[in-house]
């Protein structure tokens, strides 16, 4: 289970009066005329009902912290952070410290120190368990959260466990208001907060599991056909991509095919429901087309040019295409999903959907922890940076591509994601920040981009026969790790001379940074 922190930014539509004692609130609603969507939360039941609206989705197997800051004697919601509940209780102390310190210090960096905290533990019962059993089992975790917050002088005013449609308070033991059997959760959408959120345009999207399902390979009878198509495409495309002239041709074919499929998706008649939409898109994408696109996007330059379809009328069909391609990365091609998942995360972030952006980027890093573009976007999204700087670079690159024949050799450095221009050896160098200009000389940069592009394909494939064209080229991803988000061991890959080199043993971007803006996911990678 992956334990990333995650937040959704400040929440300006909730208000908690200054508590008289932990877990209780006995003030009156705020009547500020300038805040027409303000809602006052007085009881644990209202706090429990507010959780999906604080995050924008319904968390599962999660620790959630919501920071409160004082405003006119009332606790105002600030940043939120989420972490998957570790399966091993021995990891609870470390997880609690990571989450609390990340959120508190992240709030301080943004000039809004957390003064109080509300904690949530969300987990459904396992076999033979009841909701009350879950509450008791997680009680030590709640206590560790309270202790960690106390060390930073941030008191926890309420700590709730939500399980099996009921909630319990760890801060109140009064049978009259918080009985030992717990209290039932209200029906979704029936509270005052739900009405206010609807009026304010705040939507609750379901669970992260449902969001991830849109980008995971389907386990159907069609898997064998897609795997065979990927085998066939690898046989012909990989050797062409490794050739300088062939790489330019493959890039053009890949982008042309992608644009043709995007037009097809845009012209498709609408259907009702997310599952039906994904099924329609799957039916509009052939196995051979998907295989050619997946293999073609392993070239970094081609992927960067595709990343320019990030706004306007191109964004929606591009997002549908990247999701569909991620669903086609079947075993043993799971590692290849890093490219379409990163593109999906980028388009989601560019269009303002930070929730899906964080989830897609976390899944991309689960498929390939060394995927630099995903790592940099992941960090930038976590830090709350404005994606406009990256959009601007991609727009400039797109203009440069219009004057560059073939787009494979880019003399001015256009057409690529700015994050990956500087390193001369991608296996060891790390850019300093997303969107930063390259410090390398133009000639050196051209060489590094060409090497990195071919390297990006080489590192995902191996030949089954002595001659590259004589056998099927398959990735080294083990079958049990073929799904995006699974782990994979270290592996060897061929270098330019054909000798085997050991894969990088860099630290995985476990976190990137915990704080007010972190990453989503409770199962993408361990």
N, C-alpha and C positions, 0 to 999 in steps of 0.2 A: 504494500500500500504506500502510495506516495504521500509525503507529508510536506506540502508546500503551504506557505501562508498566502492569504489572498484578501484583498479588500475591494470595496466598491466605491470608494470616495465618500465625501461628506454627505450626510443625510440631513437635510434642512427642514423636513416636514414632521419631525417627531420632537416631543418635548416631555421631559420628566421633571416634575416639581422636586425641589430639594427634599430629600428623604429624611424623615424623622428618625428612622432606624433602618438597618439593612433590610432591603426587600420591601419596605413599605413606603408609600408616597401619600402624603396627606395634604398636598397643596391644592390650589384651584387651577383650572385651565388658564393658559396664557391668553390674553385678549389683545395682543398686538395687532393693530389694524393693518400693518404693513406685511403681515405674514398670513395670508388668507387660507393657506393649506395646513396651518399648524394644528397638530393633534396632541393632546396631553395624555400620557400613559400613566396610570396610577397604580395598577395592580400587577402581580406576576402573570395573571391571565392575559392582560393586555400586552405585556412584554413578550410573552410566548407567541401571541398572535402576530406581533410585529416582525418577528425574525425573517420570514420570507421577503418582506418588503424592505428590510434593511439590506439584504443581499441581492435581491432580484431573482432568486431561485430558492428552492426548498433544499436545504443541506441534508446530507446523509453521512453517517459515520464521521461526524465533524465536531471539532471544538471551534466555537465562534466567540470572539470577544468584540464588544461594542464599547468604544470609548465615549465618555461623557465629559463635556467641558461646561464650566459654569457660565451662564449668561443671565443676569438679573435674578440671581438666586435660584435658577432652574438648571437642571442637568440637560444639556443639549447634546444630541448625538453628534459624534465626530467620526473618526475613522473606524473601520471594522476590519477584522482579520480572521481568516479561517485556516484551520489545519486539520488534516485527517487524523483521526484517533489511532495512535499506534496499537497494533495488535498485542504487543508485548508490554505489560505494565512496567517493566524495567525502563522502558523508553519514555514513560509519561513525564518524568521530571525534566528531562531534556527538552521534550516537546513544549511543555508549559513555559519553560524559560525562553525558548526560541520565540514563541508566539507573543508572550507578554513584553519582552524586551524589544522585539521588533516593532510592535505597535506603539508602545510608549515613546521610544526614541524616534520612530518615524513621525509621530505626531509633533514631537518637539522640533524636529527639523523643518516642519511646515508651519511652525509658529503657533500651534494650537495644542498645548500640553494637555494630556488626558488627566482629569482630576478625579474621576470615578470610573468604574468599569462594571459592565453587565456581562456575565459569562453564560454561555449555552453549551450543553453537551447533548448531541443528537445522535441516537443510535437505535436501530430497531432490534427487538429481541432475537436471539439465536434459537436454535432448536431446544425446546424444553424450558425456555426462559419466559418470564413475564416482564412487563415494563418496569415493575417495581424491582425485579431482580437486576435489570440493567442499571437502574438508578443506584442501587446499593453497590453494584460492582464498580461503577464509575465514581463513587463518592471520593476515594483517595485522589483521583485525578482532579476533581473539583477543589479539593483542599490544596493540592499543589498549585493550582492556578491562583487561589486566594493568597497563598504564601508568597508566590512570585510577585504578584501585584503589590503586596504589602511591603516587600523589600524596596520597591520603588515609590513608596508612599502614595499609592493609588488604591484606595479601598474598593473592594468589590461590593457594590450595593445590592446585587442580586445574582444568584447563580442557579440556573434552571437546568433540569434534565428533561428532555422531550423524547418520549418513546411510546410506541404502540398507541398513538392517538391520545396520550395523556401527558401531563407535565407535573414535575415535582420541584419544590424549592429546597435548595441546600442551605439557605440562609434563614428560613423561618420554620419553626417546629410547632406553631400554633395549630391545633387540630381544627379550630373553627374556620381558618382561612386556607390552610395548607395541610389537608389530611394526609395520613400515611399512605392511603390508597391512591393519592394523586387526584388531579382534576382533569376532566375531559377537555381536549382542545375544542375551540369553537369551529363551526363549519366554515370552510374556506370562503372568503368573500362576503361574510355576513357582518363583520365588525365595522365600527366607525372608521377605524384606520383603513380598512379595505376600501370603503367608500371614498375616503379622502385620497387614497393612493390612485384609485381609478380616475377621480376627477383631475388629479395632478398629472396623469399620464404615466404613472409608474406601473410596470407590468411584472408579473411573476411568471417565470418561464418553465417551471417544473424543476426537475432534478439535474444535477451534473451528469448522472448516468444516462439520462435520456439525450442530453447534449452530446456526450461522447459517442453514443450509439450511431449518430449520423456520420461519424468519421471512422468507424471501425469496419474491417472487412466483413462481408456477409458470410455466414456459414451455411451455404446452400450448395446444391448440386452444381451450380455454375462455377464453383471454385476451380475445379479441374480444368475447365475450358480457359479460364483466365490465366491460370498458371502456365498452360501450354502456350498461350499467346505471348506471355512474357518471355518464356524460353525462346520462342522463335524470334521475337524482336531483339532479344539480347544477342542472339547468334549473329545478326547482321548489323545492329546499331552500335554495339560497344566498340568494335574495331574501327568503325567509321568515326566515332566520336574521339577516339584516341589519335586519329590522324588530323593534322591541322586543317587541310582542305575539306576533309569529310565532315569535320565538326561544324564548319560553317554551313554546309548543306543540310545537315541534320537539324541545326538550329532553325533554319528557315522552314523546313518541313514541319518541325514541331510546333512552331508558332502559328503557321498557316492552319494546321490541323486543329489547334486549340481554338483559334478564332472561328473556324467553321463549326465546331461543336458548340461554342458559346452562342452563335447565331441560332443554331438549332434549338438550344435550350430556351433562348429568349422568345422564340416563336411558338413554343409548345403551349397548348391550351392549359389554363390553370386547373388544378385539382384541389380537393379539400383535405386538409390534414397533412402534418409533417411526414408520416410514413408514406402516404400516397405520393407526396411530392418527390421524395427520394427514390421511390420505386419507378416513377415516371422518368426521372433523370437517368437512372440505371438502364432503363430500356432504350433510351435515346443514345447511349454510348456503347459502341461495339467493343468486343474484346480486343481486336487488333488495334483499334484506335486508342483505347485505354493503354495498352501495352506500349505503343509507340510514344505516347505522351509521357508516361511514367519514366521510361528510359531516357527520353529526350530531356526531361527536366532535371536529370541528374547532373547535367552540365550547368555549371554555375552561371555562366553568361546568359544562357537561354532562360534559366529560371529568373534571373534579375530583370530581363526584358519582359517576361510575363508578369512580374510584380507590378509593372506600370499600369496594369488593368485594375485599378484600385479605387476608382471614383466614377461618378456619373453613371451613364447607362451601362458601362462595362462591368461595374462592380458586382451587381447581383448575379448575372450569368457566370462571371468568373468564380464567384464564391461557390456556386452550385457545381461548377466543373471541378474545383479543387476538392470539395467534399466527395464527389463521385470517384475521383481518382484515388483518394485515400482509401475508399471502400474497396477498390480493386487491387490494393497491395496485399495480395493473399500470401500465405506461407508458400515458399520460403522467401518472399520478396517484402517482408514486413519493414525492413530497414529503408527501403526505397520510399516509404510513406513520408519520410522527413521532409522531402521537397514539397509535395502538395499540401501537407499539413501546415508547413511554415507559410506557404502562400495563403492558405485559408486564414491563418492567424493574422497575417498582415492585412488582408482585405477587411477582416472583421474589425481590427483595430482602426484602420483608416476610415471606416464608415461609422465608427462610434460604438461598436459592440465589444466592449472590453471583456465582458464575461466569456464570450466564445473565443475571443482572441487569446486570452490567457489559457483557456482549455486546449485550444488547438496547438499553441506553442509548447505547452507542457507535454502534449502527446508527441509532438515532433521530437522533443528532447528525449522522450522515452524510447522512440524508435531509433534515434541516433544521438546519444549524449554529446558527441563531438560536432554536431551540426552548427557551424558558427553563425549563420544567418539567424537561425531560430534562437540561439543563445542571446544574441545581441538585441533582437526584437523583444524577447522575453524580458531582458533586463530593462530595456527602455520603457516597456509597458508597465513593469513593476514600479519604476521610478516616477511614473506619472508624467513622462515627457510628452510633449505635443508631437504627434506624428507628422505634422505639416513639414517639418524640416526634412524628413525622409521623403515625403511626397514631392517636395520641391526638387530634390536630387534626382528622383526617378523621372520627373517631368523633363528636366534638363537632359537626362540620359536618353529619353525618348526622342527629343529633338535632335540630339547628336546622332542617334541611329538612323534618322531619316537622311542624313548626309554621309553615312558610312555604308559602303557596299557590303552586304552579307551580314554585317554586325558581328563577325567572329573575332576580327582583330580591331580593337578599338583604340585608335591612337590618342584620343583625348581622355580616355577613361570613362566615356559615357556608356550608358546602357547597363551599368552594374549597380548593385546596391552599394551605397557609399560606405557601409560598415566594413566591407571586405576588400577595400582597395589597397590598404597600406601594407599588409604583411607580404613579405617576399616568400616566406615559407609557411603556408597556412597551418602546417602540422605543429608549429611551435610558437607562432606569433599570435598575439591578441591585440586587436584594436583597442584604443582607450575608451571610446564612447561611440554610441550610435549616432550616425549622421555626421561624423567628423570628417573633414577633408583629408585626403591622403597626404602624408609627408614624404612619400617616395618620389624619386625622379620619374618623369614620364616614361622613359625607356624601360626602367626597372619595373614600373608598375605594369606595363604591357606584358612583360615576360611573366611576372608573378600571376597575373590573371589567367594567362594561357595555361601555365603549369597547374594552377589550382583547379581550372575547369576540367582538364583531363584527369587530374588526381581525384576529383570528386566522383568520377565514374569508376576509375580503376579500383578505388578503395571499397566499392560495393560489389565487385565481381571477381570471379576466378574462372579459369578455363578448366574444362574437364579433359581436354585432350592436349597433345603437345602443340598442335597448330591452332592459333586463335580461331580460324574459320572452320576448323574441322569438327568442333564439338559445341555443345550448348554451354553458354556462359551463364552461370548461376551465382547468386550471392552467397556469401558465407554465413548468412544469418541462420542460426539453428532453428529447427522446426518449432520448438517450443517457445521461441521468442519472435515468431513471425508477425505477431500482431503489433500494431503501433501501441507504444506504451509499455511493452515488455522489456525485461532486461536482457543483456547479452554479454557474454564473456569477452575478454580481450582476444584479439585475433591477429593473424598476420595478413599482410596484403602486399602485392607486388609493387615495386617502385618502377621508375622509368626504364631501368635496365633489366627488369624481369626478376631481380633478386627479391627475396622475401624480407620485409621489414616489419618489426613488431609494431602493432598499433599503439597509439598514444595512450599513456596512462595518466592523463590529466585529471584533476578532480572534477567530478560531475557538478553541473551548475545547480547544486542542491538547493539553492535557494535563492541563488540570486539574493535577494535581500528580503528579510521579513519586515513588514511595516505596513504603512497605510495602503501601499499598493504592492500586492504580491501576486503569486501565481495561483491558479486554480488547479484543482485536481485531487481526487482522493482514490487514485488507483492507476494513474498513468505509468508511474515508474517507482521503484522502491527507494 
